[in-house]
């Protein structure tokens, strides 16, 4: 059972999402919050696996900052950003804050469902229009410098390329003819060497470093 919390200041939206997500046997909506402050106050009680976060909310905390605090204080909880905004800066901000998925409100509801399920498994999922904006923004960003001690082995680079294509640990293992445990070990080494906290940041890094091209994606 995937425990989900919805954060949105529009009651029509949150009630519609509540009804839709709870129509699936593997999902349970354990809480609804109208803003970031209300979410943070209830996080310990709700203990969600996934938070579906609106990025534009009233109050002192916007969705990006709320995402950052959730990921810092409750790292087991994943965040899927859900917004009507087309602002690329907000998209990048949400991902840097730790959101594992990003879905626009004009996307088909089935894609949100897939994003929530993917997030619960630690996988990133972006709507195609969002992905296109992300890749373009990263392409304009240029090359970043490697942090000290971040040299990756050839096998770690192989795993990182597979990860950038959105493949699961099982799919990476099958493609590289290694075990899932070995994939997990490589991923841990990659995140440690690159001083990153989650898989989404590793994908962004792979694109900025030219380890995978925009054409491939």
N, C-alpha and C positions, 0 to 999 in steps of 0.2 A: 504494500500500500504506500503510495507516494503522498506525503503530507504537503499540502499547498497552502500558501497564504497569498491573498490578493491585496495589492496596495493601489488604490485609485480613488480620487476625490469625487468621481462621477458615479452616483449610485446606480444609474441605469446600466453603466458599463460593468460595474462590479457584480451586480445581481445577475446580469446576463452571463458573465464568465463563470460565476458560481454555479449556476444551473447547468451550463454546458459541461464544465469539467467534472462535476459530480455525476454526470450521466454515464461515466466510465467507471467500471468496477475497480480499476487499479489506482484511482485518484480519490482523495478526500480533501476538501477545503476545510482547513481547521481554523481559519481566521480571516477577517477582512478589516483592513485599516484604511482610513481616509487620507492619511498623511504619514510622512516619515517618522515623526515623533511618536505617533500612536503605535506604529509598528515596533519601534525599538523598545517601547515599554512592555510589549506583549511577547517579545521573541522567546524569552525563557519559558513562558507558559505554553506557547503554541508549538515551539520546537519543530519548525517546518523543514522539509527536505528541499523545497523550492519556493522562492518568493517571486511572484510575477509583479514587477515594479513599474508603475507609471513614472516617467521621468519629469513630468511637468505637474507639480502639485503646489497648493498653497502652504503657507507656513514658513518656518525658518530653514527647513531642510528640503532641498530638492531631491529628485530621485537618484542623481549621481552621488551626492554626498551620503545619502541613506544607504546606497549600495556599498560604498566604501566602508561604512561603519559596520554593516552586516557582515561583510567578508572579513573584516578585522576581528570582530568580537565573536562571530559564530561561523568559523571557516568551513564547517561541515555543510552549511546551508548554501545552496547555489541560487543565483539571481538571474532571472530572465527579464530583460527590459522590454516593456511594451509601451509604445508611444505613437502619437500621431505626428510627432515632429520629424522633419526631414533635415534637421540641422546636423551636418557631419561632425562638427565640433562636439556636439552632445553625444553622438554615437561613439566617437573615440574616447570621450571622457567616461562614458559608462563602461566601456571595455577595460580601460585602464583602472577603473575603480574595482573591477573584478567581476562584472557581469559575464556570464558564460554564454548567453544567447541574447539576441536583439530582434524583436518582432514589431513591425509597424501595425497600427490598428486597422489598416485597410487590407491586411493579409487575410487569407482564408483561415477560418478558425481551426481547420485540421492542422495547419502549420504550427499554430500556437500549441496545440496538443502535442505535436511531435517535439517541439522545442522543450516543453516541460518534461516529457519523458526522457529526452536526451540529457537534459540538465541533471535529472535525478541519477543518471548513470555517469555523470562527469563528462559528458560530451557537449561540444559546442554546435549550435545550429543557428544559422542566420537566413532570413528570407533573401531570395535572390537579389532584390533591389537594394537591400541593406549591404549584402556582400559586395556588390558592385561599387557602392559608395566607399566602403571600407578599403577595398583594394586600391581605388583611385587615390584616396587620401594617403595611404601608406606609400604608394609609388611616388607621390610628390614629396614625401618626407625625407628621402635620401637615405644614405647608409648611416647606421649607428655604430659606435665603437664597441668592441667586445669588452666586457668587464674582465678584470684580472683573473687568470686561471680558468677561462671559459672555453678553452680549446676542446672541441668535440671530436670524438673518434669517428671513423667512417661509419661504423654501425649506428652510432648515436645520430649522425646526420641522416642516415637512411630512415630511422624511426621518426625523426623530426619532419622529414619530407612527407612521410605517410600521414603523420598527424595533421599536417597542414592541409591535406586533402580531405580532412574530416573523418578519417577512418577510426573505428573503434579499436581497442586493444586486441580483440580477437581477430579483426581483419588485418591489423598490422602484423600479428603473429603469423597468420596464414601467408601473407604476401612475402614475408622475410624468412619463412621456414624456421621460426623460433617459437618458444613457448610464451604464453601470456605472462607468466611470472618474469621471464626475461625482458619482455616489453616493459612491464612495470618498473623493473630495475633501471632500464635505460631511460625511461621517462623521468624517474627520480634523479638520475645523474644529470640529465639535460637541464631540468629546472634548477638544480643546485648550482651547476656550473655557470648558468646564465643569470643567476640571481633573480629568478622569476617565481611567482607564487602559484600559477595555475596554467592549464593547457592553452587557454585562449591567448595569454601573453606569449606563449611559445610560438603559436601560429603567426602572430603579428611580427615577432622577431624573425621568423623564417622568411617572411615576405620582405621585410626591410633589409635583410642581409642578402637577398637575392638567391636564397637556397631553393626557392620555388618561384616560378614566373607567373605573372598575371595571366598570360595566355593559357597556362596549364589549368588554371582555375576557372 
